[in-house]
Amino acid sequence: MTPMHQQESDQSLLQRYREAGEAESLGILLKRYSLMVLGVCMKYLKNSDDAKDATQQVFEKTIAEVHKYEIPFFKSWIYSVARNHCLMMIRSNGVKKRKTEEIPEELISPDLNYQEIQSKEIAIMSQEKALLNAINDLSEEQSTCINMFYLQKMSYQEIQQKTGYDFQQVKSYIQNGKRNLRILLEKKFRENEK
Amino acid sequence: MKNKLTTETIRQNIPDNSTLLDYLQNSLTKSQKRELEEWITDDRMVGDAVEGLQLMKNFNEINEIDRSLSLMIDKKVSKKKRKILQPIRFPLWMTLLITTTLLAILVGYILIRMLNN
């Protein structure tokens, strides 16, 4: 395993594996994502043993099946595999501590094309002026977190200390706040066009 | 410590494991932390992953799981390597038997054709 291999992009490593059968490239790629996938599984399963098992199963599945699919963007693909695997575990009662009623809404929703969402969000963020006006229309929690994070440049930890929210709440208020801002701005632009 | 996350981290499109662990242990610089938190906010996978890792809190446990995952990956991948790269080798007697059988069939076919003509 060379340092050069370590610096290769995901797609290049994947290509090496698929075309030249270099299994070590796949190893580098999977190790690159080990904590990311573990974290995603932990978020949904809420138990470190279950998350560890799920991560192993996701990697086993990836090793067994990666050659079967056209994967234009490995990160999105493995994220989908990990989320779907956790969903399957929850649904099949493999995770006893979690009932199906508790499945987060975003896990069920099919919108996995987050590159598209991201690019839309980036475009919207450039409309700074309209954005500032729209922030005031958000809920108090979202408005506070968005203000602190984007305008006052505070860290998550500082926001947690100031507001008393936990990490998940801060992240959620900022992410949902951004999404609601998009909706508000789109509505506003549509009204302006009329 | 550098002020910005490494180019390597950015090129890979995900934060590397050491950056994630440093963040969880609050040992990134202010600008690195800012950069990662913008990433957490904008990128669903990174956001979900950090949220999940935050729930674990015990860094030794995270390190331990990461090590065992690495071992598992090495083991599985090396098996895959053997599967992919191992050439099919027939014993000599089988090669000779197959070759002789094929030759006999070919000669027989030619003889039958000649006799028919």
Chai-1 contact restraints between the chains, C-beta under 6 A:
chainA,res_idxA,chainB,res_idxB,connection_type,confidence,min_distance_angstrom,max_distance_angstrom,comment,restraint_id
A,G21,B,I84,contact,1.0,0.0,6.0,A-B,restraint_1
A,A23,B,V77,contact,1.0,0.0,6.0,A-B,restraint_2
A,A23,B,K80,contact,1.0,0.0,6.0,A-B,restraint_3
A,A23,B,K81,contact,1.0,0.0,6.0,A-B,restraint_4
A,L26,B,V77,contact,1.0,0.0,6.0,A-B,restraint_5
A,G27,B,I73,contact,1.0,0.0,6.0,A-B,restraint_6
A,G27,B,V77,contact,1.0,0.0,6.0,A-B,restraint_7
A,L30,B,I73,contact,1.0,0.0,6.0,A-B,restraint_8
A,K31,B,S70,contact,1.0,0.0,6.0,A-B,restraint_9
A,K31,B,I73,contact,1.0,0.0,6.0,A-B,restraint_10
A,S34,B,D66,contact,1.0,0.0,6.0,A-B,restraint_11
A,S34,B,L69,contact,1.0,0.0,6.0,A-B,restraint_12
A,L35,B,N17,contact,1.0,0.0,6.0,A-B,restraint_13
A,L35,B,L20,contact,1.0,0.0,6.0,A-B,restraint_14
A,L35,B,D66,contact,1.0,0.0,6.0,A-B,restraint_15
A,M36,B,I14,contact,1.0,0.0,6.0,A-B,restraint_16
A,M36,B,A49,contact,1.0,0.0,6.0,A-B,restraint_17
A,G39,B,A49,contact,1.0,0.0,6.0,A-B,restraint_18
A,G39,B,G52,contact,1.0,0.0,6.0,A-B,restraint_19
A,G39,B,L53,contact,1.0,0.0,6.0,A-B,restraint_20
A,V40,B,D48,contact,1.0,0.0,6.0,A-B,restraint_21
A,V40,B,A49,contact,1.0,0.0,6.0,A-B,restraint_22
A,V40,B,G52,contact,1.0,0.0,6.0,A-B,restraint_23
A,M42,B,G52,contact,1.0,0.0,6.0,A-B,restraint_24
A,M42,B,L55,contact,1.0,0.0,6.0,A-B,restraint_25
A,M42,B,M56,contact,1.0,0.0,6.0,A-B,restraint_26
A,K43,B,D48,contact,1.0,0.0,6.0,A-B,restraint_27
A,K43,B,E51,contact,1.0,0.0,6.0,A-B,restraint_28
A,K43,B,G52,contact,1.0,0.0,6.0,A-B,restraint_29
A,S48,B,M56,contact,1.0,0.0,6.0,A-B,restraint_30
A,K52,B,I65,contact,1.0,0.0,6.0,A-B,restraint_31
A,Q56,B,M72,contact,1.0,0.0,6.0,A-B,restraint_32
A,I63,B,K76,contact,1.0,0.0,6.0,A-B,restraint_33
A,I63,B,K80,contact,1.0,0.0,6.0,A-B,restraint_34
A,K75,B,N13,contact,1.0,0.0,6.0,A-B,restraint_35
A,Y79,B,M45,contact,1.0,0.0,6.0,A-B,restraint_36
A,Y114,B,R44,contact,1.0,0.0,6.0,A-B,restraint_37
A,Q118,B,D42,contact,1.0,0.0,6.0,A-B,restraint_38
A,S155,B,K33,contact,1.0,0.0,6.0,A-B,restraint_39
A,Y156,B,E37,contact,1.0,0.0,6.0,A-B,restraint_40
A,F167,B,Q54,contact,1.0,0.0,6.0,A-B,restraint_41
A,Q168,B,E51,contact,1.0,0.0,6.0,A-B,restraint_42
A,K171,B,G47,contact,1.0,0.0,6.0,A-B,restraint_43
A,K171,B,E51,contact,1.0,0.0,6.0,A-B,restraint_44
A,I174,B,T41,contact,1.0,0.0,6.0,A-B,restraint_45
